[in-house]
Amino acid sequence: MTETNILTARIGANRKARLEAVFQWDKGWKLRFLGDLPDQYKAVISHHGDATGQEIDVDGDTVDIPDELLEQDGQIDVHLYWYSETAGHTFAVVEIPVAPLPKPADRA
């Protein structure tokens, strides 16, 4: 099986990337980061406007987008957060639009 569900975010000087839309109810999406990235960072992912997000492990340069976030249309925000023992800050934001689709019959 080849991995076709990979979005790529190029992190440049503007520190913000807006990607192509994915479809509501899709599964198995990954997000790959390219650019001048720090050695140590985290990804915090949420629906746009949510007060809290999920911290997602970055595996090399890639994170898995949780399938449950694709059950709602709108926008997914991914904040990349650099950290050390004494400091930390958000250094980039990736926006992923989620295009609405009718709920499939096989979803409870």
C-alpha positions as CSV (number, residue, x, y, z in Angstrom):
1,M,0.0,0.0,0.0
2,T,1.3,3.4,-0.9
3,E,0.8,6.4,1.3
4,T,-1.3,8.9,-0.7
5,N,-2.9,10.8,2.2
6,I,0.0,13.1,2.9
7,L,-0.3,16.8,3.0
8,T,2.9,18.9,2.9
9,A,3.3,22.2,4.7
10,R,6.2,24.4,3.7
11,I,7.2,26.5,6.7
12,G,8.8,29.7,5.5
13,A,9.5,33.2,6.7
14,N,5.8,34.1,7.0
15,R,5.3,31.2,9.5
16,K,1.8,30.4,8.2
17,A,0.7,27.8,5.7
18,R,-2.8,27.2,4.3
19,L,-3.1,23.9,2.6
20,E,-5.5,22.4,0.1
21,A,-8.8,21.1,1.5
22,V,-9.3,17.5,2.7
23,F,-12.8,16.0,2.8
24,Q,-14.9,15.5,5.9
25,W,-15.1,11.8,6.9
26,D,-11.7,10.9,5.3
27,K,-9.3,8.8,7.3
28,G,-5.6,8.2,7.6
29,W,-4.2,11.7,6.7
30,K,-0.7,12.7,7.6
31,L,0.9,16.1,7.6
32,R,4.6,16.5,6.7
33,F,6.5,19.7,7.5
34,L,9.2,21.1,5.2
35,G,11.5,24.1,5.9
36,D,13.9,25.3,8.4
37,L,12.5,23.6,11.5
38,P,14.0,23.4,15.0
39,D,15.4,20.1,16.3
40,Q,12.8,19.9,19.0
41,Y,9.1,20.8,18.5
42,K,5.6,19.7,19.2
43,A,2.4,19.9,17.2
44,V,-0.9,21.0,18.8
45,I,-3.9,20.3,16.6
46,S,-7.5,21.5,17.0
47,H,-10.6,22.7,15.2
48,H,-10.4,26.4,14.4
49,G,-11.7,28.3,17.4
50,D,-11.4,25.5,19.9
51,A,-10.0,26.6,23.2
52,T,-7.9,23.4,23.7
53,G,-6.0,21.1,21.3
54,Q,-4.4,17.7,21.2
55,E,-0.7,17.5,21.4
56,I,0.5,15.2,18.6
57,D,3.9,13.5,18.5
58,V,6.0,14.6,15.5
59,D,7.7,11.6,14.0
60,G,10.7,13.0,12.2
61,D,8.9,15.6,10.1
62,T,5.4,14.0,10.1
63,V,2.3,13.9,12.3
64,D,-0.9,11.8,12.0
65,I,-4.1,13.9,11.7
66,P,-6.6,12.3,14.1
67,D,-9.5,10.9,12.2
68,E,-12.0,12.3,14.7
69,L,-11.0,15.8,13.6
70,L,-12.1,15.0,10.1
71,E,-15.7,14.2,11.3
72,Q,-16.4,17.9,11.4
73,D,-16.2,20.4,8.6
74,G,-14.5,23.8,8.9
75,Q,-10.8,24.2,9.5
76,I,-8.1,22.3,11.4
77,D,-5.3,24.4,12.9
78,V,-1.9,22.9,13.6
79,H,0.4,25.0,15.8
80,L,4.0,24.1,15.8
81,Y,5.6,24.8,19.2
82,W,9.3,25.0,19.9
83,Y,10.3,24.2,23.5
84,S,13.2,23.8,25.8
85,E,13.5,23.2,29.6
86,T,13.0,26.9,30.3
87,A,11.2,28.4,27.3
88,G,8.8,27.8,24.4
89,H,6.9,29.6,21.7
90,T,4.7,28.9,18.7
91,F,6.7,29.3,15.6
92,A,4.3,28.4,12.8
93,V,0.6,27.7,12.1
94,V,-0.8,25.4,9.5
95,E,-4.4,25.7,8.4
96,I,-6.2,22.7,6.8
97,P,-9.7,23.4,5.4
98,V,-12.1,20.5,5.8
99,A,-14.7,20.4,3.0
100,P,-18.2,19.2,4.1
101,L,-19.6,15.9,2.8
102,P,-22.8,14.0,3.9
103,K,-22.2,11.5,6.7
104,P,-21.5,8.0,5.2
105,A,-24.0,5.3,6.1
106,D,-21.3,3.1,7.7
107,R,-20.7,5.8,10.4
108,A,-22.7,5.6,13.6
